[in-house]
Amino acid sequence: MTTVGFIGLGIMGLPMAANLAAAGFDVVGYNRSKGKADQLAERGGRAAGSVAEAVRDADVVVTMLPDSPDVRAVMLAEDGVFASAKAGALVIDASTIRPDVSRELAAAGAERGLRVLDAPVSGGEQGAIDGTLSIMVGGSAEDVEAARPVLDVVGRTIVHVGPAGAGQTVKAANQLIVAGTIELVAEAIVFLEAHGVDTEAAVQVLAGGLAGNAILDRKAAGMLDRNFTPGFRLELHHKDLGIATAAAREAGVVIPLGSAVAQLVAAMVARGDGGLDHSGLLKLVEELSGRA
């Protein structure tokens, strides 16, 4: 039985770890708040009291953490992943972080005899629950193939996109597209409502044509109901758009629409709405339109 040490049992991490346990992996989970690890234990995994305990016997280590500093700290601490995992272990970082940090950690892990992949995911909480995430993987082809038994449990679309850091670069592009699409769907809904159109019928027909997209399929119903219970919080998307805009600037690439939606997301976070689902951009469109 393959042992998986899983670090970070939040909205995404807990269902991913639980799916691995259900698939027959021996999953040992750690989270800063112990209650999450206990929830994993109730779902077939085991709870660990520290990062070191979670990873010391693991064949594979998966991390799902909020931001670059969190991942760097967990990987590089004296009692962290790199210091505690056994030689040859496969380390899969499913967090969304800066590409340069992923490259740095891949090199640091290799020096310690570890195989490190950056494998950020897309699909939100429901995708994590259903095991249908899209996973963009950076690292060596050999290590990606070794990781497939684990990745195939938590994802439906797993693609090797290049060397270390490439997964994070593709994820940044993903977050640009998602944020821009949410903003346009929000604008379309407010536009339709202002004209007294049956919005549910309108969304149905729009989703069936060239305007169809995953945001209409997965988020429009909640947006129409003004239900912004977080599947992916605005504050996290704000972080991701910061990664994307910084990477674009470093590459000399102009992203005018991406930059505009990044500012709208930043405004919502600044005023205290960072805990809402990212579809909460609809609130700001309503307010700017004088329809709140």
N, C-alpha and C positions, 0 to 999 in steps of 0.2 A: 504494500500500500504506500502510495506517495504521500509524504507529509508536506503540507502547505502551511507556512507561517503567514498569517494575514494581519497586516498592520493598518488600522484605520477602518472602523466599522460604523461609518456614518450612513447617510441616506443611500449612497451608492455601495459602499463597502460591505455593509451587513448583508444585503441580499446576494451580492456576488459571493461572499464567503459561504453563506447558507446553501447556495446552489452547488458549490464545490463539495460541501459536506454531503449533500443529498446524492451527488454523483459518485460517492464512495471514497473521496479523498479524506485523509486524516487532517482536518483543518484546526490549527491552533491560532486563535485570534487574540489580538491585543488592541485596546483602545484606551485613551486617556481617562474617559469616564467608564468605570468598571461595569456599569449596567449594560452597556452594549456588548461586551464580551460575554456576560451572563446570558444575554438574548441569543447569542450564537450557540452557546452551550445547550440551550433549550431546543435548538434546531439541528442538533447533531454534531456540532463542533466541540472544541474544548477552549476554555478560557485561560489566558496567560496573564500573569501579574506584571510582566515587563516585556519590552521589546526583545531582550536577550533570551528570555524564556520561550517566547513565541518562535524564535528563528533558530535556536541552537541545534535542533535535530531536523530542521526542515530541508527537504530536497529542493523545494521551490519557495521563494518568499515573494509575496505580493504586497505592495504598498498602495494605499488609496488615501491621499492626504490633501489638505486644502491648497498649499502654495509651495513655492520653491524653498523658502526658509525651513518649512516643516519637513520637507523631504530631505534636505541637506542635513538637518539636525538628526533625524532618525537614522539616516545612513551612516553618518560620520561620527556620531557620539562615541565616547569610550565604551559604552555598553550598548551601542547601536547595532544595526544590521551588519555592517562590514566587519566589525570587530567580533561579532558573535556567531555569524553563520559559518557553517563548515565549508571547507575548500571545495570548489566545484559547484556549489549551489547556484541555482538560477534565480536571479533577482529581477522581478518584473515590476516596474513602477507604473501603475495605472493612473497616477495623478496627472493633472494638467499643470505643467510648470514651464519655465523658460528653456528653450532648446539648448542654450549654452550651459545651463546647469545640468541638463541630462548628459551632455557630452563630458562634462567634468566628472560626474559621478560614474559614468561608464569607465572612464580611464582609471579612476581611483579604485573601483571595484576590481578591475582587471589586475591591478597591482597586488591585490589580496587574493587572487585566484578565484574570483567570482565572475559569473557571466551576467551582465547587466543589460536589460532591455528597457527602453521607454515605450510604453504601450497605453497611451491615453485612450479614453473611450468616449463614445457619443451614443446617445439614446435615452439619457435621463433615467429617473428613478424607475419608470415602468420597464425600460429596457433592461435595467439591472435585475429587476424582479423576474422578468420573463426569460432572462438569459439570451437576449437578442441584441446585445450591444454591437456597435460597429467599433472595431479596434484597429488603430493605425500603429504599426510596430516599427520602431527603429532599433537597429542592432545587426549582428551578423546573421546571415541566412541560416547557419547551422543552429544558432541559439534560438532563433525564431521557430524552427521546426521542433526543437526540443520542448518549447513552451506550448506548442499547439494543443496537447491533451488538456492543459489547464485553460487556455484561451477559448477552446471550442465549447467548454461548459458555460462560460459567461457571455460569449458573443456569438453572433451569427455571421458577421462579415469580418474576417480577420485578414488583413493585408500587410505584407512586409513592404514598407515604403522607402527603405534606405538605411543608411548607417545610423549610429547613435545620434540622437537629436532630431532625426527626420520625422519620427512619430509626433513629436511635440510641434514641429513646424506645420505638419498637416493638420493637427488639432487646432492650431491658431487660425488656419484658414477656415476650418469648420465653424469655429466660433464667430468669425466675421459673417459668414453666410447665415448662420442661425439668428444672430442678433439683427441683421439687416432684414431678414424675412419676417421675424416677429414684428419689427417696427412697421413694415409695409402691411402686414395683416391687420395690425392695430389701426393703422390709418384707414384701411379699407372698411373695417367694421364701423368706425366712427362716421365715415363718409356715408355708408349705407344707412345707418340709423338716422342720420340727419335728413335723409331723403324719404324716411318712412318705409323703407323696403323691408320685406320679411327677411331678416338676416339669416335665420336658419336655412331657409330655402336658398338664399343667395350663396351661403357658404357651401351648400351641397353641390350646386352647379359649378361654382368656381373650382372646387376640389376635383371635379371630373374633367376639367379642361387643362389648357396649357398653364394656367395659374396654379394648378394643383401642386401641393407640397406637403411635407410632413408636419409643418406647423399648423396648417389648416386641419389636417387629419387628427392631430394629437392635442392641439392647444385651443382651437377656435371655440369649442363648446364651453370650456372654462372661461374664456375671455368674454363670450356672450353673457355668461352668468355672473361675471365679475368675481369669479372664484380664483384667487391667486395663491392658493395653498402651494407652498414651494415643492416642486419636483427638482428644480434647479434654481437656486437663489440669485437674485440680481447682484448681490455683492460678489458672488463667485464669477458671474459673467463679467462684471466690472474688472475683476482681476485678470480674467482671460483676455479681455479686449486690451488691457494694458500690455500684456505679453505680445499680442498681435501688432499693436501700433508701434511698440518699441522695435520689434523684429523688422517691421516694414521700413522704419526709419533707418535702421542699420543697413538694410539692403538697398536703400535709395529708391524704394517703391512708394508711389503715391496711392493712398487709399481714401479718397475724399468721402465717399459714402460710409465707409467703415469708421472713419474718424468722427463723422457726424453722429452716428448711432452710439459710438463710445461716449460721446459727451452727454447724450440723453440718458444713458445708463448711469453715468457718473453723477448726473444731477439727481436722479432718483435715490441713489445710495447716499448722497450728501444730505438729503432732506429726511433720511430715516426710513426709506422704503427698501433697504437692501435685503431684508428678510423675506420679501415677496418673491413669488415665482417670476422668472424673467418675462413671462407674458404680461406682467404688471406694467410694462411699457404703455399698455392701453390707457392706464390712468393718466399718464402725462399727456398723451395725445388728446384725451378728453378735456383736460384742463387748458391746454394751449388753444383748443378750439372753443373754449368758453361753454363747454357742455357738461362740466363736472357737477 
